[in-house]
Amino acid sequence: MNGTDIRLGVVMDPIAGIQVKKDSTLAMLLAAQSRGWHLHYLEQGDLWLEDGRVLASSRPVAVRDDPMHWYELDEAGTHPLADLDVILMRKDPPFDMEYIYTTYLLELAMAEGCHVVNHPASLRDANEKLFTAWFPQCCPPTLVSRDPGRIREFMAHQGDIVVKPLDGMGGVSVFRLTPGDSNTGVILETMTQRGTRTVMAQRFLPEYRQGDKRILLIDGEPVPYALARIPAEGENRANLAVGGRGEGLALSDRDQWICQQVGPRLREKGLTFVGLDVIGDYLTEINVTSPTCIRELDTLFGLDIGDQLMGAIARKLEAEA
């Protein structure tokens, strides 16, 4: 396949609403465009299934690294989704049924020869919290349950825990609990919806004060630097979305070891672009839906992570040709 003939589609949230300075999807599109690839913009509603074939209404898009004018859209055209060579699935959570339906459509397009990043079936399989259970050697003490009593027992053993929903992002609804906290009952009641919703509890890691590290992996291999997200004063969450600040640092030996544990499984599952969250020595989440922090790391270390990703995709397309 001629490198400049590649047609790349992106399924994303409305491009008009992105933050240019921070948006990883824009970084990917800029990198693809610099290679001469033809870009097509789609939202979830632009995909549909008709008589067993997935169709799309996509719009050619040109992008610029300009906070005042970062995209231009051309007229929409209707075509089989598989007419595109590669699709980036970059729709942010919530990971709801509409998201799952979209992965089914993308999987059908894959069956016709379109390459999708990340693999749609693996997006469904690899819950960003639960997927860590496949790597217990990397994780802090963890409990997944809908039983408030069992979570209380876990807290009694661990002393200080964090409780979070399995479908959240950006630090939303993450609670720190300690024995004797008078709010424990109402928090567990609310989080588990009176024992009907499964949540995750993990031992609290005080190392979060030094940063909740985001490590990016491309086809199972880590970028050599991480973005340590430092919590704001008085905040238990380090997410940039809730006021954390980012500091760059080289991966530690332990970080590299965690990546060695996780990387082969990511390649096996077709999870080409992934973000690991690491606090201290422990893996806490594996982000597969729409990992971020490309632009921050690029700026701090003079990298071009988007181009690294496009290179990995180009090699996969060549191998499949």
Buried (B, 14 or more C-beta within 10 A) or exposed (E): EEEEEBBBBBBBBEBEEBEBEBBBBBBBBBBBBEBEBBBBBBBBEBBEEEEEEBBBBBBBBEBBEEEEEBBEBEEBEEEBBBBBBBBBBBBBBEBEEEBEEBBBBBBBBBEEEBBBBBBBBBBBBBBBBBBBEBBEEBBBEBBBBBBBEBBBEBBEEBEBBBBBBBBBBBBBBBBBBEEEEEEBEEBBEEBBEEBEEBBBBBBBBEBBEBBBBBBBBBBBBBBBBBBBBBBEEEEBBBBBEBBBEBBBBEBBEBBBBBBEBBBEBBBEBBBBBBBBBBBBBBBBBBBBBBBBBBBBBBEBBEBBBBBBBBBBBBEBBEEEE
